[in-house]
């Protein structure tokens, strides 16, 4: 038997996945998720500073593919626009909002609210505001150590939804101003620390931060890890 690496086939499959799920396309900047996650990354995405690497293509494709499999046939995919913000729930069932998430984390902490990513909660609360609802169904597929599926319904009160929307609007102002001025939001200042860890713009942000004298939170964290 003889086995030979086939990089050409790998490239063909990766390009197919990128095209199938439009992973390399620039998404409109006014999507709700742009104001939930890193605003600096959202700016750099618009400027096409760097294309998703192969690892990102695989992660996005895995998430999108599993979402397709988990979505019931009778589900709908509405698009809601309000206050200049576009919002697309993963799907709706009988008008109920549904979000599908896949994660490589273990399910052991699923029922501990503090372990839920804040971006998931902020996105659901933002969706509730835009759809004029207070309930959101979340489907989480944990991939390790073996696949486990959890489904929960979240009930948000009016104050939670409003306070989150104030934050969304503030984040929108930051990104809108940057796009108009053509200057990225200050690196490491408009994101959660964990977003920087494997971001393809990490070196770009580090360079901008060094040139402008902005504190690089990620470098500081890395140093503290070794002290």
N, C-alpha and C positions, 0 to 999 in steps of 0.2 A: 504494500500500500504506500502511496505517496500523497502527501497533503501539501498544498501550496496556498499561501495567502492570496485572496482575491480582492484587492482594494477597489478595483473597478466596479465590482458588483455591490460592494458596500456603499460606494458613492452613489450608485444608481438608486439603491433603496433609500438612502438618506435624502437624496434630492426628491424622490417620489413622495416621501413623507412630508417634506417641507412644502412641496407644491400642493399636496392633498389638503393639508390643514393651514395653508397660507401663512406659514410660520415666519417666512422672511419678508412678508409684506408689511408696509408701514401702516399701522392702524390709525384711525382718526384720533387726534390728540384729546378730544373732549369726551372720551369714554370714562365712566365712573371709576374704573380701576386705575386710571392715570392719576387720580386724586386720592387714592388709597395707598398705593405703593410709592416707590421712590420717584420724586418729581425730577431729579437730575437725570435718571435713566429714561424717563418719559421724554425729556427734552432731547437727549442724545439719540434716542430711537427715531425721533422725527427728523433729525439731521442725518440719519443713516451713518453714524460714525463707525459702527462695526456691525457685521452680520452675526446672527446667532451661530455659535460653534456647534460641532457635531453632538456634543453632550446635551446642549440645550435643545437641539432639534429632537433628540430621542426623548427627553423628558417631556417636552410639550406634546409630541406625537403620542406618547404613552398615555398622557392625561386625556387628550382629546379622543383617542381611540377607545379607552375604557369608558369615557363619558358617553360615546355613541352606543356602546354595548349596553350600558346601564339605563339608558333613556327609553322609557316605554314608547311603543309605537303611537299611542294616542296623544302623546305630549306635544305641546306647541312651543314655538320659540319666538316670542314677541320682542319687539324693539320699542322701548319707551324713551321719549326725549322730553326733558323738562328743565327749565332754567339753563338751557344751553348745554346740558349734559346728557349723553347717550347711555342708556342702560339696557343690558341684555342678560336676563337671568338664564341659567343654563337651560332651563325649560319650565313650563308651567303645566300643571295637571289640575283640571277643573278650576282654573284661574289661580291656583295656589303656586307661590314662588318656590322653586327648587334649585338648589345648588349642589353640584357634584364635585367632590374633592378626592384626590388620590394622594397617598403619602407613604413614604418609606419608613415612617416612624412606627413603633409598636403601638398597639391599641390599649395598653395597660393604663394610660392616663386619660382615656377618652372622656370619662365622666367627671374629670377635674377641670372646671372652667378655666383655671389659670393656664392650662396647657394648650388651650385652643388658640391658634394664631390670631392675633388681634386684627390682621387684615381680613380674615374670613368674617369676623364679627362686624367690622366696619363696613364691609361690602354689603352684607345682608341688611344692616340698618340703613345704609344708603339706598338700597333697593326698596326697602319698605317705604321710605320717604317718597321716592319717585313713583312708586306704584300705589301710593296711598293705602298701605296695608300695615299690619303690625305683627304678622306671623310669617315665618320663613322655614321651609323644610330643608334640612341639610343631610346629604348622603355622603358618607365618608367610607372609602375603601382603603383599608390598611393592607399594605403589601407584604410586610414582614412580621413575624417569621413565616406566616402563611396568610393568604388572603382572608380578611374578615370584614364584613359589611355592617356598618352601623347607620341607623337612620333616626334623626331627632327633629322635633319641631321647636323652634325658638319663638318665644313671645317677648316682644320688646314694648316697653311703655313709651308714652309720647315724649317724655323728657329725654330718654335715651336716644330716640330717633332724632329729635331736634338738636341735641347737643352734638351728635355725630355729624349732622348736616352742616352745622356751623363750622366744624373742622374741615369738612369736604370743601365748602365754599372758600375757606381761607387757603387751603391747598391749591384750589383752582386759580385763585388770584396770583399765587406764586408762579405757577406754570404758565399762565396766560401772559403775565408780564415778561417772563423770560423768553417766550416765543416771539413776542413783539419786539423785544430789544435784541434778540439774537444772541443772548448770553445765557449759559446754563445756570440753573439755581446752584448756589454754593454747595459743592460736594460734601457729603457726610452730614449735612445739616437738615435735610428734608427727606429722611428715610429712617427705617429701623435698622439697627446695627447688623442684624443677621442678613439683611438684603445684600450687603456688600461682599459677603464671604466668597461667593462663587460668581459674582457679577462680571460680565465680559468687559465692563467699563471700569473695573477697579483701577487699572493702571492709568487710564485717562483721568479719572477723578483724583488720583494721588498726585498726578503731575499738575493739574489745575490747582489743587489745594496747596501744594508746595509753592507754586508761583504766586499765589494770592495771599499766602499766610494763614489759610484756613486750617483749623485743627483737623487732623486726620484721625477720627475716632477709631477706625479699624486698626491703624498702626498702634495706637495707644492700648487697645484691647489686646493685641498680639503681644506687646511688651509685658503687659500685666500677667499674661498667661505664663510667661517664662520666668517671672520674678519670684 
